[in-house]
Amino acid sequence: MEFKHQRVIVTGATKGLGKAIALSFAQKGAWVAANYASDDQSAATTESELSSLTQKYLLLKADVTSKNDVDKMIKSVVDQWEHVDILVNNAGIIRDKLLMFLDEDDWDRVIDVNLKGTYLCSRTILKTMIARKFGRIINIASPSAFTGRAGQTNYSASKGGIISFTKSLSKEISRLGITVNAVSPGFISTPMTESLNQDIKCDLLSRISMRRLGQPEDIAEAVLFLASAKAGYITGQVLGVDGGLI
Amino acid sequence: MEEIINSNGKLCEFLKKMIIDTLRLEDITPGDIENEASLFKDGLGLDSIDALELVVAIEKIFNIIIEDEDVGKKAFASVNALAVFIQDGYQRALKN
């Protein structure tokens, strides 16, 4: 069990990539604190799946854009589990619109959840990691951060910010035993991508060198790798897991 | 701990050992660190990342939080400055 007794917090952990990441860590022996914002139904389903894999899990409802919520969430984990080894900043949203129609709320909300959430969770987790001189922070970026995408000025800006944040934070704390990296997932098979019409799907696939969508588990494996001892000398990096999209 | 905090001399010695242990400073003894010498730059040569480790250590040992960079700069100016900062923080905590 590669991550036996390691304490992990995954934000946005009750759906999609976050859920795959949380479950993968649980399968490998980690104690998993699964954060979610509001969908209690998905959270209940994820809890059921987590409980079949481990007795050491927590379900944490918290808004990652709220300093109060994040402080309480991390304090709750540290109070119950003494420390945190790994933080996966996965919580993220999209609100795609062409810039001309992108109102302030659409801009602010995406930047807040994706980028500010990453900042708040990382900042709050630092003390427990610095105290133990060990930590793994893994952020979720996107190919959109590198290439841009029409309709995603907000999303790509947030993910570009996450990449810069990852590199800057790694320069601050890597010498304290804490690595900071990012994973950039390409197009991943989800109910949403599977439901796209055939023309859009064909266009998507034609842009991917491997000519297929990725699976959530592909991303989870990359996150687990960066969290593992094998990645102990990797910091400040962005690992593209996109089938050759970019 | 109260006895140490209430004695400036004992507290300064404690803090020197804390700095050496926390930052894993090899070949430095408490006797090598003067109470009034700067901890950063020309003095002990610590940097801002070293300060992060000391902030965490101080919170753990004394339950005093340094959240503001300016407050931190003043507190870490020297061992003596840090001792005074901790004594002030301790007195405030007692009153509350």
Interface residues (C-beta under 8 A of the other chain):
Chain A: L126 K127 I130 A131 E172 I173 R175 L176
Chain B: I49 L52 E53 V56 A57 E59 K60
